[in-house]
Every structure is written in C-alpha cells, then in structure tokens.
Amino acid sequence: MAISETTGFAGPAGTASQNGQKVALEEINNSKFLGDSKLEIDFKDTGSQPAQGVALLNQAVQSGTSVVLGSILSTVVAAEGPLAERAKVPMIYLSSSGEFAQGTQYVWAATPPADQYFHWETEYLRDKNAKNVAIIYNSDVSSTQKWADSVWPPLAQQAGLSIVAKEASPTSATDASGVVSKVVAKSPDAVVVLASGTANNAIVLALRRANYNGIIAGSIGMAGAVNPLKEQGYGVIWPTNFSNLVQTQEAKNFVDLYQKMFNALPNNYAAAAYDEVWFLARALKQANSTNREDINKALKTVGAAGFNGSLGKISYSNNVSQAPGLLIEWRDDKEVPVKGYGS
C-alpha cells in the first residue's frame, strides 16, 4: 500500500511522488527484476489529513500488507510512524524529515533530510553579498517550524547572514500579504520561505505583488508548488536532492521513463519516490519473501550497501536515506542546477 497526499494542500507533492512510484513499478515489472513475481501497489490518498493516514495504515496492518510506502507530509508521517513501529510493518516514507525513522526498527525515510541541504542556500546568499535575511515559515508543520527555529539560524550565522525578521504563516493561508508586508518593511536582501506545498505559492505571489526585488529562497517544498506561478516564480532558489537536468545515467534513465509515461518532467518528489520503490524491490529480491520481518532485514542490508539512483549514490544511515544534494533555480519553466550535485 502507498499512502500519500494527492489532494489537500500537499497534493502537488503527493501526486508527483505517486507518479514516480508508478514509473518504478512499471520498470521493475517490465524488466522482470523480480523474476516471475509482480510487484503490486495499492495507491491511497490521505487528503493531507493525519487521521486519514492513520486509518489507511491501520487498514494495511489488518489486511496483511507486506510493506507500506508512507506519506510525504511530515504531520501525517508523525502519526503513521509509531503505529507502523508497534505493528512491526516495514514503512518507507517520503517526508524530508528523517527524525521519524531515527531510532526505529521498521520505519524508513526514503527522502534524504532537507536539513542537510540548506548549507547550499546560505552559502549562495553569502556569495551574492546578502547580509540581512527574513524568514516566513509555516508554524503548523513540524518540519518547517524546525527549519525556522533550529536549522536555518545557525547556518545563517556561519555564513555571516543576519536574520532581521521571522514571521509565521499557517498552511491554510491563501493570502500572505499581511506577513509579507511586515517582512518587506525590514528591507531584507533575501526572504527565505520555509513552507509546505501550495503555501509556497501564496507567499511567493504576495512577495511579487509587494514588488519585493530581493532574492527569494525556499525549501524543498517549493518543488512543484512554484511551477504554476510561471514567470512570477522565476528566480526563486531552493536546496533539494534532484534536478531533472542532472546528467548521470540513472537520472537520465528516470527522466526519460517519466516523460514517456506522463509527458512531463519529474521533480525531486517523483525522483525520491522512484528510488524508494527501487529500494523496496532490491530488498524484496534479496529476501525472496513477502514476510514482513524478512523484508525488513533485507532493507537493512540493501540500505547499508547503498545503490545508485536518480538522486545519486544513495545509502541509509540509522534508517534514513543519504544523497548528495544541490541548489536549483526556477527559470524558463525548469529547475536549473546552480550549485552542488549535478551542476
């Protein structure tokens, strides 16, 4: 069972991740990677609601599902993780918060933690001679709250950046003009948007309408969300783990397959989900079993050994995926590598 957020405010990210899973599923089955066996995935939608994620996970536990591919939204994963651990059901989730997997036996984070990529952003702002920075963040999402409180500030200090304003905005806000006006009044050289899903759109759009001319920097949540803004989103930068312009063999193979299936270019959510399913397939092949315990043991072996995926060289440390990362800029309707892996 794949439990994700294809509707609600995290819908763009969840839909992209589900598409990535479907690409891997077709490739695995068509190549007979698992011999005569076929991998089947039952796709479910949480509607971006933790309670629905828990209900679906309960359904998977009771039905004997071998493995669960968990959610992308951190608030949903926070509710799902403890249940999967208690039930001893391997769950590989896609949220970029690795904390839900650390110290567990059965919970796995397939998306490398976004925390480890923000240094690309602070170094870029330093190189652009930015001095004063303002932060706008979602206070009702654990990951964005953490980034605003304890991840971004020390990195900013190391890069010689001063945080002159920090304003909270709920994910439900469709009009961010109020917080934006407070931030713009401080005349920052850059505004850092730490938001989830479509909440990014409202903040970026409000900054453009306020005629803000400084640098707009974001988080991994910008992927997919900023695309509908077209030219109004051009110039926005954010740290991530993938760009569809990366030229490794694995990345190009994934991009080609994705384009054939969906007639579109994949983003980082799709790439992480593609690698997630291949991580599972490798473990299934090694375990040669659909037993939950056997699969979980094989995940440990495959994760420790590592493998090459669309995100680069992937390995797992403390049940959390690790990959190189890079900084990208949204321009000309493309996620263009600026700094780091793939640039």
C-alpha positions as CSV (number, residue, x, y, z in Angstrom):
1,M,0.0,0.0,0.0
2,A,1.2,3.5,-0.9
3,I,-0.3,6.1,1.4
4,S,0.3,9.7,0.1
5,E,-1.3,13.1,-0.2
6,T,-2.7,13.5,-3.7
7,T,-5.3,16.0,-2.6
8,G,-5.3,18.8,0.0
9,F,-2.5,21.4,0.3
10,A,0.3,18.8,-0.1
11,G,-1.4,17.5,-3.3
12,P,1.2,18.6,-5.8
13,A,4.0,16.9,-3.9
14,G,1.9,13.7,-3.3
15,T,0.8,13.5,-6.9
16,A,4.4,13.8,-8.1
17,S,5.6,11.1,-5.7
18,Q,2.9,8.7,-6.8
19,N,3.9,9.3,-10.4
20,G,7.5,8.4,-9.5
21,Q,6.3,5.2,-7.8
22,K,4.3,4.3,-10.9
23,V,7.4,4.7,-13.1
24,A,9.5,2.4,-10.9
25,L,6.7,-0.1,-10.7
26,E,6.4,-0.4,-14.4
27,E,10.1,-0.6,-14.9
28,I,10.6,-3.3,-12.3
29,N,7.8,-5.4,-13.6
30,N,8.6,-5.0,-17.3
31,S,12.3,-5.8,-16.7
32,K,11.3,-8.9,-14.7
33,F,13.6,-7.7,-11.9
34,L,11.7,-9.9,-9.5
35,G,11.6,-12.9,-11.9
36,D,8.1,-14.2,-12.5
37,S,6.8,-12.3,-9.5
38,K,5.0,-9.0,-10.0
39,L,5.1,-6.0,-7.6
40,E,1.7,-4.6,-6.9
41,I,1.0,-1.2,-5.2
42,D,-2.4,-0.2,-3.8
43,F,-2.5,3.6,-4.0
44,K,-4.3,5.6,-1.3
45,D,-4.9,9.3,-0.6
46,T,-4.8,10.9,2.9
47,G,-6.2,14.2,1.7
48,S,-3.3,15.7,3.7
49,Q,-5.0,14.7,6.9
50,P,-3.1,12.8,9.6
51,A,-6.2,10.9,10.8
52,Q,-6.8,9.6,7.3
53,G,-3.2,8.4,7.1
54,V,-3.6,6.5,10.4
55,A,-6.8,4.9,9.2
56,L,-5.3,3.7,6.0
57,L,-2.2,2.4,7.8
58,N,-4.5,0.5,10.2
59,Q,-6.2,-1.0,7.1
60,A,-2.8,-2.1,5.8
61,V,-1.8,-3.6,9.1
62,Q,-5.0,-5.6,9.4
63,S,-5.1,-6.7,5.8
64,G,-1.6,-8.3,6.0
65,T,0.1,-5.8,3.6
66,S,3.8,-6.7,3.4
67,V,5.2,-3.2,3.2
68,V,3.7,0.3,3.4
69,L,5.0,3.2,1.4
70,G,4.3,6.1,3.8
71,S,3.3,9.7,3.3
72,I,5.2,12.8,2.2
73,L,3.7,15.2,4.6
74,S,5.5,15.3,7.9
75,T,2.4,15.8,10.1
76,V,0.9,12.7,8.6
77,V,4.1,10.6,8.9
78,A,4.4,11.7,12.6
79,A,1.1,10.0,13.2
80,E,1.8,7.0,11.0
81,G,5.3,6.1,12.2
82,P,4.6,5.0,15.8
83,L,1.8,2.7,14.5
84,A,4.0,1.1,11.9
85,E,6.7,0.5,14.5
86,R,4.3,-1.1,17.0
87,A,2.8,-3.3,14.4
88,K,6.3,-4.3,13.0
89,V,5.2,-3.4,9.5
90,P,8.1,-2.0,7.3
91,M,7.1,1.5,6.3
92,I,9.2,3.5,3.9
93,Y,8.0,7.1,3.9
94,L,8.8,10.2,1.7
95,S,8.7,13.2,4.1
96,S,12.1,15.0,4.1
97,S,12.1,14.8,7.9
98,G,14.4,12.0,8.9
99,E,13.5,12.2,12.6
100,F,10.6,9.8,12.3
101,A,12.8,7.0,11.3
102,Q,15.8,7.6,13.6
103,G,16.0,5.0,16.4
104,T,13.3,2.8,14.9
105,Q,13.5,-0.7,13.5
106,Y,10.7,-0.7,10.9
107,V,10.3,2.9,9.8
108,W,12.5,4.1,6.9
109,A,12.9,7.6,5.4
110,A,13.4,7.4,1.6
111,T,13.8,11.1,1.1
112,P,17.2,12.5,2.4
113,P,16.6,15.0,5.2
114,A,16.1,18.5,3.8
115,D,18.1,19.8,6.8
116,Q,21.4,18.7,5.3
117,Y,20.9,20.7,2.1
118,F,20.3,24.2,3.5
119,H,24.0,25.0,3.6
120,W,23.9,25.2,-0.3
121,E,21.4,28.1,0.2
122,T,23.2,30.0,2.9
123,E,26.5,29.8,1.0
124,Y,24.8,31.0,-2.1
125,L,23.3,34.0,-0.3
126,R,26.7,34.8,1.2
127,D,28.3,34.6,-2.3
128,K,25.6,37.0,-3.6
129,N,26.6,39.5,-0.8
130,A,23.3,39.2,1.0
131,K,23.6,40.5,4.6
132,N,20.1,40.7,6.1
133,V,17.6,37.9,5.7
134,A,13.9,37.5,6.7
135,I,12.2,34.2,7.2
136,I,8.5,33.3,6.5
137,Y,7.5,29.8,7.7
138,N,4.6,27.5,8.3
139,S,4.1,27.3,12.0
140,D,1.7,24.3,11.8
141,V,4.1,21.9,10.1
142,S,6.7,20.3,12.3
143,S,9.5,20.3,9.7
144,T,9.1,23.9,8.6
145,Q,8.9,25.0,12.2
146,K,12.1,23.1,13.0
147,W,13.9,24.6,10.0
148,A,12.9,28.1,11.0
149,D,13.8,27.7,14.7
150,S,16.9,25.4,14.8
151,V,18.2,24.6,11.3
152,W,18.4,27.8,9.3
153,P,19.6,30.2,12.1
154,P,22.9,28.5,12.9
155,L,23.7,28.1,9.2
156,A,22.9,31.7,8.6
157,Q,25.3,32.7,11.4
158,Q,28.1,30.6,9.9
159,A,27.5,32.3,6.5
160,G,27.6,35.8,8.1
161,L,23.8,36.4,7.5
162,S,21.7,38.3,10.0
163,I,18.0,37.3,10.4
164,V,16.1,40.6,10.7
165,A,12.6,39.2,10.8
166,K,10.8,35.9,11.3
167,E,7.1,35.6,10.6
168,A,4.8,32.6,10.9
169,S,2.1,31.9,8.3
170,P,-0.4,28.9,8.5
171,T,-0.5,26.4,5.6
172,S,-4.2,27.3,5.2
173,A,-3.5,31.0,4.4
174,T,-4.4,31.8,0.8
175,D,-3.4,35.5,1.2
176,A,0.1,36.1,2.7
177,S,0.1,39.8,2.2
178,G,0.0,40.6,5.9
179,V,3.1,38.7,6.9
180,V,4.9,39.8,3.7
181,S,4.3,43.5,4.5
182,K,5.9,43.0,7.9
183,V,8.9,41.3,6.3
184,V,9.4,43.7,3.4
185,A,9.3,46.6,5.9
186,K,12.6,45.3,7.2
187,S,14.3,45.7,3.7
188,P,15.9,42.2,3.7
189,D,18.4,41.3,1.0
190,A,16.7,37.9,0.8
191,V,13.4,36.3,2.0
192,V,13.6,32.7,3.0
193,V,10.3,30.8,2.6
194,L,10.0,27.7,4.6
195,A,6.6,26.3,3.7
196,S,4.8,23.2,2.6
197,G,3.0,22.5,-0.7
198,T,0.8,25.3,-2.1
199,A,1.5,27.5,0.9
200,N,4.7,28.4,-1.0
201,N,2.6,29.8,-3.9
202,A,0.7,32.3,-1.7
203,I,3.9,33.6,-0.1
204,V,5.9,34.0,-3.3
205,L,2.9,35.6,-5.0
206,A,2.5,38.1,-2.2
207,L,6.2,39.0,-2.4
208,R,5.9,39.7,-6.1
209,R,2.8,41.8,-5.6
210,A,4.6,43.7,-2.9
211,N,7.3,44.5,-5.6
212,Y,10.0,42.8,-3.5
213,N,13.2,42.9,-5.6
214,G,15.5,40.8,-3.3
215,I,16.3,37.2,-3.5
216,I,13.5,34.7,-2.8
217,A,14.9,31.5,-1.3
218,G,12.9,28.4,-0.4
219,S,12.9,24.9,0.9
220,I,12.4,21.5,-0.7
221,G,8.6,22.3,-0.5
222,M,9.0,24.7,-3.5
223,A,9.3,21.9,-6.0
224,G,6.1,21.5,-8.0
225,A,4.3,24.2,-5.9
226,V,6.0,27.2,-7.6
227,N,5.6,25.8,-11.1
228,P,2.1,27.2,-11.7
229,L,3.4,30.8,-11.0
230,K,5.4,30.6,-14.2
231,E,7.3,33.9,-14.7
232,Q,6.4,35.1,-11.2
233,G,8.3,32.2,-9.8
234,Y,11.4,32.7,-11.9
235,G,14.5,33.4,-9.9
236,V,13.3,31.5,-6.8
237,I,16.1,29.3,-5.5
238,W,15.9,26.3,-3.1
239,P,18.0,23.4,-1.9
240,T,16.9,19.9,-2.9
241,N,18.1,16.4,-3.8
242,F,17.3,16.3,-7.5
243,S,17.1,18.2,-10.8
244,N,15.7,16.7,-14.0
245,L,18.7,18.3,-15.7
246,V,21.2,16.2,-13.8
247,Q,23.2,14.1,-16.4
248,T,24.0,10.9,-14.5
249,Q,23.0,7.7,-16.2
250,E,20.4,6.8,-13.5
251,A,18.9,10.3,-13.5
252,K,18.6,10.4,-17.3
253,N,17.0,7.0,-17.4
254,F,14.4,8.0,-14.8
255,V,13.7,11.3,-16.6
256,D,13.2,9.5,-20.0
257,L,10.8,6.9,-18.4
258,Y,8.9,9.6,-16.6
259,Q,8.5,11.7,-19.7
260,K,7.2,8.7,-21.7
261,M,4.6,7.9,-19.1
262,F,3.4,11.4,-18.1
263,N,4.6,13.7,-20.9
264,A,6.2,15.9,-18.3
265,L,9.4,16.4,-16.5
266,P,9.8,14.9,-13.0
267,N,10.7,16.9,-9.8
268,N,12.5,15.8,-6.7
269,Y,9.4,14.3,-5.1
270,A,8.9,12.0,-8.1
271,A,12.7,11.1,-8.1
272,A,12.7,10.2,-4.3
273,A,9.6,8.1,-4.8
274,Y,11.1,6.3,-7.8
275,D,14.3,5.5,-5.8
276,E,12.0,4.4,-2.8
277,V,10.3,1.7,-4.9
278,W,13.6,0.5,-6.2
279,F,15.0,0.3,-2.7
280,L,12.0,-1.9,-1.8
281,A,12.4,-4.0,-5.0
282,R,16.1,-4.7,-4.2
283,A,15.1,-5.8,-0.7
284,L,12.3,-8.0,-2.0
285,K,14.7,-9.7,-4.4
286,Q,17.2,-10.3,-1.6
287,A,14.6,-11.5,0.9
288,N,12.8,-13.7,-1.7
289,S,9.8,-13.4,0.6
290,T,6.8,-11.3,1.3
291,N,7.2,-11.9,5.1
292,R,7.4,-8.5,6.9
293,E,10.4,-9.5,9.1
294,D,12.4,-10.9,6.1
295,I,11.8,-7.8,4.1
296,N,12.8,-5.5,6.9
297,K,16.1,-7.4,7.4
298,A,16.7,-7.1,3.6
299,L,16.1,-3.4,3.7
300,K,18.8,-3.1,6.4
301,T,21.3,-5.0,4.2
302,V,20.4,-3.1,0.9
303,G,20.4,0.3,2.7
304,A,23.8,-0.3,4.3
305,A,25.3,-1.4,1.0
306,G,23.8,1.5,-0.9
307,F,22.9,1.8,-4.6
308,N,22.9,4.3,-7.4
309,G,19.6,6.0,-8.0
310,S,18.1,9.1,-9.6
311,L,19.3,11.1,-6.5
312,G,22.9,9.9,-6.9
313,K,24.7,7.5,-4.7
314,I,22.1,6.5,-2.0
315,S,22.8,4.8,1.3
316,Y,20.9,4.5,4.6
317,S,22.2,5.6,8.0
318,N,20.0,5.0,11.0
319,N,17.2,4.1,8.6
320,V,17.5,7.5,6.9
321,S,18.4,7.9,3.2
322,Q,21.5,9.9,2.4
323,A,22.3,11.6,-1.0
324,P,24.5,14.5,-2.2
325,G,22.0,17.3,-2.8
326,L,22.2,20.6,-4.8
327,L,20.8,24.1,-5.2
328,I,18.4,24.9,-8.0
329,E,16.8,28.0,-9.5
330,W,13.3,28.0,-11.1
331,R,13.7,29.7,-14.5
332,D,12.3,29.2,-18.0
333,D,9.9,26.6,-16.5
334,K,12.9,24.5,-15.5
335,E,14.7,23.5,-12.2
336,V,18.2,24.6,-13.2
337,P,21.1,23.3,-11.1
338,V,23.1,26.3,-9.6
339,K,25.4,24.7,-7.1
340,G,26.3,21.2,-5.9
341,Y,25.5,17.8,-7.3
342,G,24.5,17.8,-10.9
343,S,25.6,21.4,-11.5
